[in-house]
């Protein structure tokens, strides 16, 4: 029965898309509204929960001390992980990381990393011996599409609110004591599009993702820098569609960033 309902929804969404409409009444280039909460995880250096429509994601930052990579002895690093837990959707299962978990984590990671938003040299504690690694993990609590942008927004909010722990003389973390905030030079955000019925739409819901032919995510910053892009699914986009999505990503990213900053100040 559920499969039949999904197939009917997909068919309806495809027909609506061809007419330039969406099932939830949004314009094709309109994001869902989102709400943000900060500081929910007391053991994290920074944390945020976002509700993007019915999609809900919880993200947190933990700072750890590790040895630097041999080719960058004076630089720290970031590491992004995603977990799509079974309570978020009936499709998700417990066990080893799924393809979807790996993909969404890598796309969110790349959007932050390639923007140069974090000065990795500032995370060096002692060259060649010890650096900070910022581990950002996010968890899908409820999945109704577009975990890419939800993870990106929650992740950025977590990084912007993160604090760097104090260290003792042996470079061990002193719990619940901090030396200052984690410095962010830019505010990168992903904007994700799908093609449905030959039309491009932003911020797809779960059923819109099921109806999609192809997916495209673009990471942009407030100073006009396009940090990364990622194409997903089996379909394709032409050059005109790609240029359209890049232009829209800057516009929508700016609007999302403005809403994020406003909610973080509340």
C-alpha positions in Angstrom: 0.0 0.0 0.0 2.8 2.5 1.0 4.6 1.8 -2.3 1.4 2.5 -4.3 0.8 5.8 -2.4 4.5 6.9 -3.1 4.2 6.1 -6.8 1.0 8.1 -7.0 2.7 11.0 -5.2 5.7 10.9 -7.5 3.4 10.9 -10.5 1.5 13.9 -9.2 4.6 15.8 -8.3 6.1 15.2 -11.8 2.9 16.5 -13.5 2.8 19.5 -11.2 6.4 20.3 -11.9 5.8 20.3 -15.6 3.3 23.1 -14.9 5.8 25.0 -12.8 4.0 24.0 -9.5 4.8 22.1 -6.4 2.7 19.9 -4.1 3.3 22.2 -1.0 2.5 25.4 -2.9 6.1 26.7 -3.0 7.6 28.3 -6.1 10.2 26.2 -7.9 13.0 28.5 -6.5 11.6 28.8 -3.0 13.2 27.2 0.1 11.2 25.9 3.0 11.3 28.0 6.1 13.6 26.9 8.9 14.0 27.3 12.6 17.2 27.0 14.6 18.2 26.1 18.1 21.7 26.4 19.6 23.6 24.8 22.4 21.4 21.7 22.9 24.4 19.4 23.5 26.3 20.4 26.7 29.2 18.1 26.0 29.8 19.6 22.5 31.9 22.6 21.7 29.1 23.9 19.5 25.7 22.4 18.5 22.6 23.3 16.6 19.3 21.7 15.6 17.5 22.9 12.5 14.0 22.2 11.3 13.9 22.8 7.5 10.2 22.2 6.8 9.6 18.7 8.2 13.3 17.7 7.9 15.1 17.9 11.2 18.9 17.6 11.8 21.0 17.9 14.9 24.7 18.8 14.5 27.5 19.0 17.0 31.2 19.9 17.1 33.8 18.1 19.2 37.4 19.4 19.2 40.2 16.8 19.5 44.0 16.9 19.7 45.8 14.8 17.1 49.0 14.5 15.1 49.0 16.6 11.9 49.1 15.0 8.5 52.7 14.6 7.2 52.2 16.9 4.2 50.7 19.7 6.4 52.6 19.6 9.7 51.4 23.1 10.7 47.7 22.7 10.0 44.7 21.2 11.8 41.7 19.7 10.1 38.0 19.1 10.1 36.1 15.8 9.8 32.4 15.6 8.9 30.2 12.6 9.5 26.5 12.0 9.0 24.2 9.4 10.5 20.8 8.7 9.1 19.2 6.9 12.1 16.2 4.6 11.7 13.9 6.8 13.7 14.3 9.5 11.0 12.8 7.4 8.2 11.6 3.9 7.5 14.2 3.5 4.8 17.1 3.9 7.2 18.7 1.0 8.9 21.2 0.6 11.7 24.6 -0.8 10.8 27.7 0.3 8.8 27.6 3.7 7.0 25.3 3.6 4.0 26.0 5.1 0.6 23.6 8.0 1.5 25.3 8.7 4.7 28.8 8.8 3.1 27.5 11.0 0.2 25.8 13.6 2.3 28.7 13.8 4.7 31.2 14.3 1.9 29.2 16.9 0.2 28.7 18.9 3.4 32.3 18.5 4.3 33.5 19.7 0.9 31.3 22.7 1.0 32.9 23.9 4.2 36.5 22.7 3.6 36.9 24.1 0.1 35.5 27.5 1.1 38.6 28.0 3.3 36.2 29.2 5.9 38.5 27.8 8.6 42.2 28.8 8.8 43.7 25.4 9.4 47.0 27.0 10.3 45.3 28.6 13.3 44.4 25.1 14.6 48.1 24.2 14.9 49.2 23.7 18.6 52.8 22.6 18.0 54.1 22.2 14.4 54.7 18.5 13.5 53.4 17.3 16.9 49.9 18.4 17.8 46.9 20.1 16.1 43.2 20.6 16.6 40.8 18.5 14.6 37.2 19.7 14.6 34.8 16.8 14.3 31.4 17.8 13.1 28.7 15.1 13.1 25.1 15.5 12.2 22.2 13.2 12.7 18.9 13.1 10.8 16.1 13.1 13.3 13.3 13.4 10.8 14.0 13.0 7.0 11.6 14.8 4.6 14.2 15.6 1.9 17.3 17.7 1.4 19.5 16.5 4.2 22.4 18.2 2.3 21.2 21.8 3.0 19.8 20.9 6.4 23.2 19.4 7.4 25.0 22.4 5.9 22.9 25.0 7.8 23.2 23.1 11.1 26.9 22.5 10.6 27.6 26.1 9.9 25.6 27.2 12.9 27.6 24.7 15.0 30.9 25.9 13.8 30.0 29.6 14.3 29.0 28.9 17.9 31.9 26.5 18.6 34.5 27.2 21.3 38.1 25.9 21.5 38.9 24.1 24.7 41.8 25.0 26.9 44.8 22.6 27.1 47.1 21.8 30.0 50.9 21.7 29.7 50.7 18.2 28.3 48.3 19.2 25.5 45.4 17.5 27.2 41.9 19.0 27.1 40.7 20.7 30.2 37.0 19.8 30.3 34.5 22.7 30.2 37.2 25.4 30.0 37.7 27.3 26.8 40.3 29.6 25.3 38.0 31.4 22.8 35.7 30.9 19.8 36.6 28.9 16.7 37.4 31.5 14.1 35.4 31.4 10.9 36.6 33.5 7.9 33.6 32.8 5.7 30.0 31.4 6.0 29.6 28.7 3.4 26.2 27.2 2.7 25.0 24.5 0.3 22.0 25.1 -1.9 20.5 21.9 -3.5 18.4 21.6 -6.6 16.7 18.7 -8.3 15.2 18.3 -11.8 11.7 16.9 -11.9 9.6 16.7 -15.0 12.3 18.7 -16.8 12.0 21.6 -14.3 14.6 22.8 -11.8 13.4 23.1 -8.2 15.3 24.0 -5.0 15.2 22.3 -1.6 13.3 19.1 -2.5 11.1 17.2 -0.1 11.4 13.4 0.2 8.8 12.7 -2.4 10.3 15.3 -4.8 13.7 13.5 -4.4 12.0 10.3 -5.3 10.6 12.0 -8.4 13.9 13.6 -9.4 15.9 12.8 -12.4 19.1 14.5 -11.2 20.5 16.5 -8.2 22.9 19.4 -8.0 24.4 21.0 -4.9 26.4 24.3 -4.9 28.3 25.7 -1.9 28.6 29.6 -1.9 29.9 32.2 0.5 28.8 35.7 1.4 31.8 37.2 -0.4 30.9 35.7 -3.8 33.1 32.6 -3.6 31.7 29.3 -5.1 33.5 26.7 -2.9 32.2 23.4 -4.4 29.6 21.7 -6.4 28.3 18.2 -6.6 26.1 16.4 -9.1 24.1 13.4 -7.9 21.7 10.8 -9.3 21.7 9.4 -12.8 20.2 12.2 -14.9 21.9 15.2 -16.4 21.8 19.0 -16.6 22.7 21.2 -19.6 25.0 24.2 -19.4 22.1 26.7 -19.2 20.5 24.8 -16.3 23.9 24.6 -14.4 24.4 28.4 -14.8 20.9 29.0 -13.6 21.4 26.9 -10.5 24.8 28.5 -9.7 23.2 32.0 -10.0 20.2 31.0 -7.9 22.6 29.4 -5.3 24.2 32.7 -4.6 20.8 34.5 -4.3 19.2 31.8 -2.1 22.4 31.2 -0.1 22.4 34.9 0.8 18.8 34.8 1.9 19.4 31.6 4.0 22.6 33.1 5.5 20.7 36.3 6.5 18.0 34.2 8.2 20.6 32.0 10.0 22.5 35.0 11.4 19.3 36.6 12.6 18.2 33.5 14.4 21.6 33.0 16.0 21.3 36.5 17.5 17.9 35.8 19.0 
